[in-house]
């Protein structure tokens, strides 16, 4: 990864540390991010997107160890499935058996959406932040997902605390979502 992207990821992580909301590139579309354990920051994302808290949000990280506390109580087969290489970006619905994830992240669900990303900027962001980051498409409800920083700024103007300017990954569409227990594809 280019050094300037790592530096930008470090700045973005500092904004997250202070309760900010950021925009950043993911595998296919721009995302909005926040500290998942900061309810005010997550509430800002939900307001910006005009999204119900009941729907839940995705946690993304490039570091496997960030997900281990949530995976450890599960059967080995499920842990192996989570970490198995996929042919496209995959978000897994992981049972929150220890109730470690707050309602404002998982919504009305008993599982939480988690993605181990290969996108270098997302991975650098989570590494500098020291944990998984909220990831939800950068768009208001019923609008198409932003595929450029220009579209992000059109949607949100000055409402964001930081925009991590870097390239999107090469995926043609947002991540597929699969149920970790069954392997069933929930969203393609």
TAWO-V848920 format. One record per pair of residues at least 4 apart in sequence whose ideal C-beta (glycine too) atoms are under 8 Angstrom apart, sorted by the first residue. I is the first residue (numbers start at 0). J is the second residue. Records with the same first field share a line. If there is no record, write none. Layout:
# TAWO-V848920
I=J, J
This chain:
# TAWO-V848920
0=4, 5, 119, 120, 123
1=5
2=6
3=7
4=8, 119, 120, 123, 165
5=9, 123
6=10
7=11, 120, 163, 164, 165
8=12, 120, 123, 124, 126, 127, 163, 165
9=13, 123, 127
10=14, 161, 163
11=15, 21, 23, 32, 124, 127, 161, 163
12=16, 124, 127, 128, 129
13=17, 127
14=19, 21, 160, 161
15=19, 21, 32, 33, 34, 40, 128, 132
16=34, 128
18=33, 34, 37, 39, 40
19=33, 40, 160, 161
20=31, 32, 33, 40, 43, 44, 47, 158, 159, 160
21=31, 32, 33, 159, 160, 161, 162, 163
22=29, 30, 31, 32, 137, 145, 148, 151, 155, 159, 161, 162, 163
23=29, 30, 32, 120, 121, 124, 162, 163, 165
24=29, 30, 118, 120, 121, 163, 165, 166, 167, 168
25=29, 30, 59, 88, 116, 118, 121, 134, 167, 168, 173, 174
26=88, 116, 117, 118, 121, 167, 168, 169, 170, 173, 174
27=88, 146, 167, 168, 170, 171, 172, 173, 174
28=136, 137, 144, 145, 146, 167, 173
29=136, 137, 144, 145, 146, 147, 148, 150, 151, 167
30=59, 134, 135, 136, 137
31=44, 47, 48, 133, 134, 135, 136, 137, 159
32=124, 132, 133, 134
33=37, 40, 41, 43, 44, 132, 133
34=40, 41, 128, 132, 133
35=41, 56, 58, 100, 101, 104, 130, 131, 132, 133
36=101
37=41
38=42, 101, 103
39=43
40=44, 133
41=45, 56, 103, 104, 133
42=46, 103
43=47
44=48, 50, 56, 133, 135
45=49, 50, 51, 52, 103
47=139, 155, 158, 159
48=135, 138, 139, 140
49=139, 140
50=54, 135, 140
51=106
52=102, 103, 106
53=106, 107
54=106, 107
55=104, 105, 106, 107, 108, 111, 112
56=104, 105, 106, 112, 133, 134, 135
57=90, 112, 113, 114, 133, 134, 135, 174
58=66, 100, 104, 111, 112, 113, 114, 131, 132, 133, 134
59=113, 114, 116, 121, 125, 131, 132, 133, 134
60=65, 66, 113, 114, 115, 116, 121, 122, 125, 130, 131, 132
61=115, 116, 117, 118, 119, 121, 122, 123, 124, 125, 126
62=122, 125, 126
63=67, 82, 115
65=125, 130, 131
66=70, 81, 93, 113, 115, 131
67=71
68=99
69=93, 95, 97, 99, 100, 111, 113
70=77, 78, 81, 93
71=78
72=96, 97
73=77, 78, 93, 94, 96, 179
74=78
75=79
76=80
77=81, 179, 180
78=82
79=83
80=91, 179, 182
81=91, 93, 113, 115, 179
82=115
85=89
87=170, 174, 175
88=114, 116, 117, 118, 168, 170, 173, 174, 175
89=114, 174, 175, 176, 177
90=112, 113, 114, 174, 175, 176, 177
91=112, 113, 114, 176, 177, 178, 179
92=108, 110, 111, 112, 176, 177, 178, 179, 185
93=110, 111, 112, 113, 179
94=109, 110, 179, 180
95=99, 100, 105, 109, 110, 111
100=104, 105, 111
101=105
102=106
104=111, 133
105=109, 110, 111, 112
110=178, 179
112=176
113=131
114=134, 174
116=121, 122, 125
117=122, 168
118=122, 168
119=123
120=124, 163, 165, 166
121=125, 132, 134
122=126
123=127
124=128, 132, 163
125=129, 130, 131, 132
128=132
136=144, 145, 173
137=144, 145, 150, 151, 154, 155
138=142, 143, 144, 145, 154
139=154
142=154
144=173
145=150, 151, 153, 154
146=150, 167
147=151
148=152, 162, 164
149=153
150=154
151=155, 159, 162
152=156, 162
155=159
170=174
172=187
175=184, 186, 187
176=184, 185, 186
177=182, 183, 184, 185
178=182, 183, 185
